[in-house]
Amino acid sequence: MTADHGIPDLHVEAKFNAKGDFVIEGQHFRAGAHIGREDYEYYVTIRSADLPALAAALGCDVEGVPAAWGEQSAEIVRAGERTWLAENNVPSDLWVA
């Protein structure tokens, strides 16, 4: 699922992986030029055990996470996914490439 978040050159989508974790995948084009790269990718993972915390932060139950994320993701992405998750006490892991 993707949404328009109003940040140029940033593509973000979220989905469940095979383990049942919710993974936010982002690719920011041209943002890495200052480090000699044209883009960078990041993955924010909310483990399946932490989905109730994510659901509570989104104001839904676990089954409603995809729809609620879709409705609120533009605001969350603009705030910064990890910032929003931390402010809402949702544990997450970050991987950047």
Backbone torsions as a table, in degrees:
resi	resn	phi	psi	omega
1	MET	NA	134.4	179.0
2	THR	-127.4	161.1	178.1
3	ALA	-148.1	155.9	176.0
4	ASP	-81.8	120.0	-177.1
5	HIS	-113.0	-2.2	174.5
6	GLY	77.9	14.3	177.2
7	ILE	-105.5	113.8	-178.3
8	PRO	-58.4	142.3	174.1
9	ASP	66.2	16.6	177.0
10	LEU	-118.1	123.2	177.0
11	HIS	-112.8	125.9	-179.3
12	VAL	-131.8	135.4	171.9
13	GLU	-141.1	160.0	-179.1
14	ALA	-136.7	145.2	179.5
15	LYS	-162.8	165.1	174.1
16	PHE	-84.8	139.7	174.9
17	ASN	-92.9	-178.4	-176.6
18	ALA	-63.6	-23.9	179.5
19	LYS	-84.8	-6.1	-177.6
20	GLY	89.1	8.0	175.8
21	ASP	-79.4	151.6	175.5
22	PHE	-97.1	120.7	-173.7
23	VAL	-118.5	125.7	175.6
24	ILE	-100.0	119.3	-178.1
25	GLU	-111.9	127.8	179.4
26	GLY	-127.3	145.6	173.2
27	GLN	-134.3	120.8	-178.5
28	HIS	-109.0	108.3	-178.7
29	PHE	-79.8	140.3	179.1
30	ARG	66.4	-4.2	-177.7
31	ALA	-74.7	-21.7	-178.0
32	GLY	-93.9	11.4	-175.9
33	ALA	-58.2	-31.6	-179.5
34	HIS	-69.5	-13.6	177.7
35	ILE	-114.3	18.2	176.3
36	GLY	82.1	15.3	177.5
37	ARG	-126.3	152.2	178.5
38	GLU	-82.3	-23.7	-178.1
39	ASP	-154.6	170.7	170.8
40	TYR	-145.0	157.3	179.6
41	GLU	-118.5	150.3	174.4
42	TYR	-142.3	152.5	179.9
43	TYR	-132.7	122.6	175.9
44	VAL	-111.2	121.2	-175.8
45	THR	-112.9	127.8	171.1
46	ILE	-106.4	112.9	-176.6
47	ARG	-63.0	152.4	-177.1
48	SER	-56.1	-34.7	179.5
49	ALA	-66.0	-22.3	-178.3
50	ASP	-99.2	5.3	179.8
51	LEU	-62.0	-33.7	175.6
52	PRO	-60.6	-35.7	177.4
53	ALA	-67.5	-40.5	177.2
54	LEU	-64.0	-45.0	179.3
55	ALA	-59.6	-43.9	179.0
56	ALA	-61.6	-42.0	179.7
57	ALA	-64.7	-33.5	179.5
58	LEU	-84.6	-10.6	179.6
59	GLY	78.4	36.6	-178.8
60	CYS	-145.6	-176.3	171.2
61	ASP	-94.7	173.8	-175.4
62	VAL	-58.4	-39.5	-179.8
63	GLU	-64.7	-25.3	-178.3
64	GLY	-88.8	0.6	-177.1
65	VAL	-55.6	-49.3	-178.3
66	PRO	-57.4	-45.5	-179.1
67	ALA	-67.6	-44.3	-180.0
68	ALA	-64.5	-39.9	176.3
69	TRP	-60.3	-46.4	-179.9
70	GLY	-58.0	-38.2	-179.3
71	GLU	-73.9	-32.2	-172.5
72	GLN	-109.2	-4.2	-171.0
73	SER	-63.7	-33.8	-179.9
74	ALA	-59.4	-45.8	178.4
75	GLU	-65.5	-41.9	-178.6
76	ILE	-66.0	-44.3	-179.7
77	VAL	-63.6	-42.4	178.6
78	ARG	-63.8	-33.3	177.5
79	ALA	-75.7	-23.6	-173.2
80	GLY	100.7	117.3	-173.8
81	GLU	-55.8	-49.3	-177.9
82	ARG	-66.3	-36.3	177.4
83	THR	-63.1	-47.7	-179.6
84	TRP	-62.2	-44.2	179.5
85	LEU	-61.4	-45.3	-179.8
86	ALA	-63.7	-42.4	178.9
87	GLU	-62.5	-25.3	-179.3
88	ASN	-104.3	14.1	176.3
89	ASN	56.9	41.0	176.8
90	VAL	-107.3	112.7	178.2
91	PRO	-63.5	142.9	178.3
92	SER	-152.9	159.9	175.9
93	ASP	-115.8	147.3	-179.6
94	LEU	-121.6	136.4	171.9
95	TRP	-132.4	130.3	-179.1
96	VAL	-122.6	137.0	177.9
97	ALA	-122.9	NA	NA
